[in-house]
Amino acid sequence: MAPRVKYQVFISSTYEDLKDARLEVLKAILRNDHIPAGMEAFPATNDRGWEIIRRTIDESDYYVLLLGGLYGSFRESDGGPSWTEYEYNYALRRGLPVLAFIRSRASTPGNLIETDPKKAKCLQDFIVRVRSKHLSKTWGSPEELCGMVGESLRYDTTNLPGGDSQRPRGWIRGAVSPVERRWAGLFEVQRAVLPEPLEIPGKQPMPPPTWRSTVMSCDEETLRLELPPLPFGRVWVGLDGVEHHELHGRTERRTVALPWGRLESAEPSEERPGCVQVMLKRPLSYDYRSDAWV
């Protein structure tokens, strides 16, 4: 039997107005057992982390473009293309298959429709250009979009115009190591997990004594955990030597997919019987923009 191929799918769009839509697209990609990639995992820098974005597009196999009612910020001060159109232009030069989804005007809230005349014209020109080059689909709600993206991915990854010669490279899972096999067996028995380290930029995680994540699924490639809301704030020691805790908020309940290669170790916890202590090679970081762990 030929090994199953996973494809990396780059998600490109404006952010604030299509935040919910991006989340639904991410779900559709994960449900089809592919690998989502997009700005949620990129640093917030003046150049939008362009070098990281460029490398990620280079490594991707498909490019999903979402267009709504806003054009987005211009990349250049002289009014060059928006960041979304700039990413699209680069993906075209790289020859990536493009799956385009354009929001209907009727379903776009009035406060999310471009009012700047210059940007409105740029957006309209961009939409016309995309429709002339690709078989785009029109969506209304984020939930409808989720189904469309899933259907398009299933079709495009199995029905390629040029046959296998035009098939994107994708990713093929290597042999499962004995260590990973032992970890998988451990998670089949113990469903409570304590992942470390966790970080919340600018804040201090303050997990209560009973806080733990739960194993949602576990296969030969990925460990999926559900992380419940995690309190965060500021912790300091006063002049009296007493540790003080100042609560600032809580994260959202979220599911995160961890490839085995991200785990450093997994062992039964001595301090929390019934839980597995997982040490990660790099921290799980909470992204405020997407309300997701990355």
C-alpha positions as CSV (number, residue, x, y, z in Angstrom):
1,M,0.0,0.0,0.0
2,A,1.4,3.4,-0.9
3,P,2.1,5.7,2.0
4,R,-0.5,8.4,2.6
5,V,0.7,11.9,1.7
6,K,-0.1,15.0,3.8
7,Y,-0.1,18.4,2.1
8,Q,0.9,21.7,3.7
9,V,-1.8,24.3,3.0
10,F,-1.0,28.0,3.3
11,I,-3.9,30.2,4.3
12,S,-3.8,33.8,3.0
13,S,-6.2,36.6,3.9
14,T,-6.7,39.8,5.8
15,Y,-6.9,39.0,9.4
16,E,-9.3,40.9,11.7
17,D,-12.4,40.7,9.4
18,L,-11.8,37.0,8.5
19,K,-10.6,35.7,11.9
20,D,-13.6,33.3,12.2
21,A,-13.3,32.2,8.6
22,R,-9.6,31.4,9.0
23,L,-10.5,29.2,12.1
24,E,-13.0,27.3,10.0
25,V,-10.5,26.8,7.2
26,L,-8.0,25.5,9.7
27,K,-10.5,23.0,10.9
28,A,-11.3,21.9,7.4
29,I,-7.6,21.3,6.7
30,L,-7.0,19.3,9.9
31,R,-10.1,17.2,9.3
32,N,-8.7,16.2,5.9
33,D,-5.4,15.3,7.7
34,H,-3.3,17.9,6.1
35,I,-1.1,20.6,7.6
36,P,-2.3,24.2,7.9
37,A,0.1,27.1,7.7
38,G,-0.6,30.8,8.1
39,M,0.0,34.1,9.9
40,E,-1.2,32.7,13.3
41,A,2.2,31.2,13.8
42,F,4.2,34.2,12.5
43,P,5.8,36.9,14.7
44,A,4.2,40.3,14.7
45,T,6.8,42.5,13.0
46,N,6.7,45.6,10.8
47,D,7.4,43.4,7.7
48,R,4.7,40.9,8.9
49,G,7.6,38.3,9.2
50,W,7.9,38.2,5.4
51,E,11.0,36.0,5.4
52,I,9.2,33.4,7.5
53,I,6.1,33.8,5.3
54,R,8.2,33.4,2.1
55,R,9.9,30.2,3.4
56,T,6.5,28.8,4.5
57,I,5.0,29.4,1.1
58,D,8.1,27.8,-0.4
59,E,7.4,24.7,1.7
60,S,3.7,24.6,1.1
61,D,1.8,22.5,-1.5
62,Y,-1.5,24.4,-1.8
63,Y,-2.4,28.0,-1.4
64,V,-5.9,28.9,0.0
65,L,-6.9,32.5,-0.7
66,L,-9.8,34.1,1.3
67,L,-11.2,37.4,0.2
68,G,-13.8,39.4,2.1
69,G,-14.8,43.0,2.2
70,L,-11.5,44.6,3.2
71,Y,-8.3,44.9,1.1
72,G,-6.0,45.2,4.0
73,S,-2.9,47.4,4.6
74,F,-0.6,48.3,1.8
75,R,2.8,46.7,2.0
76,E,4.5,49.8,0.7
77,S,4.0,53.4,1.8
78,D,3.5,54.4,-1.8
79,G,0.4,52.2,-2.1
80,G,1.8,49.0,-3.4
81,P,-0.2,45.7,-3.2
82,S,-1.6,44.6,0.1
83,W,0.1,41.9,2.1
84,T,-2.5,39.4,1.0
85,E,-2.1,40.3,-2.7
86,Y,1.7,40.2,-2.2
87,E,1.5,36.7,-0.8
88,Y,-0.7,35.7,-3.7
89,N,1.7,37.1,-6.3
90,Y,4.5,35.1,-4.7
91,A,2.5,31.9,-4.6
92,L,1.8,32.3,-8.3
93,R,5.4,32.7,-9.1
94,R,6.2,29.6,-7.1
95,G,3.5,27.7,-9.1
96,L,1.4,26.6,-6.2
97,P,-2.2,25.4,-6.9
98,V,-4.6,28.1,-5.7
99,L,-7.9,27.5,-4.1
100,A,-9.8,30.8,-4.0
101,F,-12.9,31.6,-1.9
102,I,-14.6,35.0,-2.2
103,R,-17.2,36.2,0.3
104,S,-20.5,37.4,-1.1
105,R,-21.3,41.1,-0.7
106,A,-24.7,40.3,0.7
107,S,-23.2,38.2,3.6
108,T,-20.5,40.8,4.5
109,P,-21.3,43.0,7.5
110,G,-21.4,46.7,6.7
111,N,-18.6,47.6,9.0
112,L,-16.4,45.1,7.2
113,I,-16.8,46.6,3.7
114,E,-13.9,48.8,2.4
115,T,-14.7,52.5,2.6
116,D,-11.4,53.9,1.4
117,P,-11.9,54.5,-2.3
118,K,-8.4,53.6,-3.3
119,K,-8.5,50.3,-1.3
120,A,-12.0,49.5,-2.6
121,K,-10.8,49.8,-6.2
122,C,-7.7,47.7,-5.4
123,L,-9.9,45.0,-3.8
124,Q,-12.3,44.9,-6.8
125,D,-9.4,44.7,-9.2
126,F,-7.9,41.9,-7.1
127,I,-11.1,39.9,-7.1
128,V,-11.5,40.3,-10.9
129,R,-7.9,39.1,-11.4
130,V,-8.4,36.1,-9.1
131,R,-11.7,35.1,-10.8
132,S,-10.0,35.3,-14.2
133,K,-7.2,33.0,-13.3
134,H,-8.9,30.4,-11.0
135,L,-12.2,28.5,-10.4
136,S,-13.2,30.5,-7.3
137,K,-16.1,29.7,-5.0
138,T,-18.4,32.2,-3.3
139,W,-19.1,31.8,0.4
140,G,-21.5,33.3,2.9
141,S,-20.9,32.0,6.5
142,P,-17.6,30.7,8.0
143,E,-19.4,27.3,8.5
144,E,-20.3,27.2,4.8
145,L,-16.7,28.0,3.9
146,C,-15.4,25.1,6.1
147,G,-17.4,22.7,3.9
148,M,-16.3,24.3,0.7
149,V,-12.6,24.2,1.6
150,G,-12.8,20.5,2.7
151,E,-14.6,19.5,-0.5
152,S,-12.1,21.4,-2.7
153,L,-9.1,19.9,-0.9
154,R,-10.5,16.4,-1.3
155,Y,-11.1,16.9,-5.0
156,D,-7.9,18.7,-5.9
157,T,-5.6,16.3,-4.0
158,T,-7.1,13.3,-5.9
159,N,-8.0,14.8,-9.4
160,L,-5.0,16.6,-10.8
161,P,-5.2,17.8,-14.5
162,G,-1.6,16.6,-15.2
163,G,-1.9,13.3,-13.2
164,D,0.8,12.2,-10.8
165,S,3.4,14.2,-12.7
166,Q,1.7,17.4,-11.5
167,R,1.1,16.2,-8.0
168,P,2.6,18.4,-5.2
169,R,5.4,16.8,-3.3
170,G,3.7,16.7,0.1
171,W,4.9,15.0,3.2
172,I,5.2,11.3,3.9
173,R,5.5,10.0,7.4
174,G,8.7,8.0,8.1
175,A,9.0,4.9,10.2
176,V,7.6,5.2,13.7
177,S,10.4,5.0,16.2
178,P,10.3,2.7,19.3
179,V,10.1,5.7,21.6
180,E,7.1,7.2,19.7
181,R,5.4,3.8,19.8
182,R,5.9,3.7,23.6
183,W,4.6,7.2,24.0
184,A,1.5,6.3,21.9
185,G,0.8,3.3,24.1
186,L,1.2,5.5,27.2
187,F,-1.4,8.0,25.9
188,E,-3.8,5.2,25.1
189,V,-3.9,4.4,28.8
190,Q,-3.4,7.8,30.4
191,R,-5.6,10.5,28.9
192,A,-4.6,13.4,31.2
193,V,-1.5,15.3,30.1
194,L,0.6,18.1,31.6
195,P,2.4,19.8,28.7
196,E,5.4,22.0,29.4
197,P,6.6,24.6,28.9
198,L,3.7,26.9,28.3
199,E,4.1,30.6,27.6
200,I,1.8,33.5,27.2
201,P,3.7,36.5,25.8
202,G,3.9,39.3,28.4
203,K,2.0,37.3,31.0
204,Q,2.7,34.5,33.5
205,P,0.7,31.3,33.2
206,M,-1.0,30.5,36.5
207,P,-2.3,26.9,36.2
208,P,-4.4,25.8,39.2
209,P,-3.3,22.5,40.9
210,T,-6.0,20.6,39.1
211,W,-5.3,22.0,35.6
212,R,-4.5,19.4,32.9
213,S,-5.0,18.9,29.2
214,T,-6.8,15.9,27.7
215,V,-5.8,13.5,24.9
216,M,-8.4,13.9,22.1
217,S,-6.7,11.4,19.7
218,C,-3.4,9.8,19.1
219,D,-2.1,8.2,15.9
220,E,1.2,7.3,14.4
221,E,1.8,11.0,13.4
222,T,0.1,13.3,15.8
223,L,-0.9,13.8,19.4
224,R,-4.0,16.0,19.7
225,L,-4.7,17.7,23.1
226,E,-7.5,19.8,24.4
227,L,-6.2,22.5,26.6
228,P,-8.8,24.0,29.0
229,P,-8.9,27.7,29.9
230,L,-5.6,28.6,31.6
231,P,-5.5,31.6,34.0
232,F,-2.7,34.1,33.5
233,G,-1.5,37.3,35.0
234,R,1.4,38.6,37.1
235,V,3.2,36.8,39.9
236,W,5.6,38.7,42.2
237,V,7.2,38.4,45.6
238,G,6.4,41.4,47.9
239,L,8.7,43.0,50.5
240,D,7.1,40.7,53.1
241,G,8.5,37.6,51.2
242,V,4.9,36.5,50.2
243,E,4.2,35.5,46.7
244,H,1.3,37.5,45.1
245,H,-0.9,36.5,42.2
246,E,-2.7,39.1,40.1
247,L,-5.2,37.5,37.6
248,H,-5.4,39.2,34.2
249,G,-7.6,36.7,32.3
250,R,-7.9,33.2,30.9
251,T,-7.1,31.6,27.6
252,E,-9.9,30.0,25.5
253,R,-10.4,26.3,25.5
254,R,-8.5,25.1,22.4
255,T,-7.3,21.9,20.7
256,V,-3.7,21.7,19.5
257,A,-2.1,19.1,17.3
258,L,1.5,18.1,18.2
259,P,3.6,16.1,15.8
260,W,5.7,13.5,17.6
261,G,8.9,15.3,16.6
262,R,7.9,18.2,18.9
263,L,8.0,16.0,22.0
264,E,11.2,15.8,24.0
265,S,9.9,13.3,26.6
266,A,6.7,11.8,28.0
267,E,6.7,10.1,31.4
268,P,4.1,9.3,34.1
269,S,4.0,12.2,36.5
270,E,5.3,11.5,40.0
271,E,3.6,14.5,41.5
272,R,0.2,14.1,39.7
273,P,-0.7,10.4,39.6
274,G,-2.8,9.5,36.5
275,C,-1.2,12.2,34.4
276,V,1.6,12.2,31.8
277,Q,4.3,14.8,32.1
278,V,5.2,15.9,28.5
279,M,8.3,18.1,27.9
280,L,8.3,19.9,24.5
281,K,11.3,20.9,22.4
282,R,9.8,24.3,22.1
283,P,7.1,26.0,24.3
284,L,3.4,26.0,23.5
285,S,2.7,29.7,23.0
286,Y,-0.7,31.3,23.2
287,D,-1.4,33.6,20.3
288,Y,-3.9,36.4,21.3
289,R,-4.7,37.2,17.7
290,S,-6.1,33.8,16.9
291,D,-6.9,32.6,20.5
292,A,-4.9,29.5,19.7
293,W,-1.9,27.6,21.0
294,V,0.9,27.3,18.5
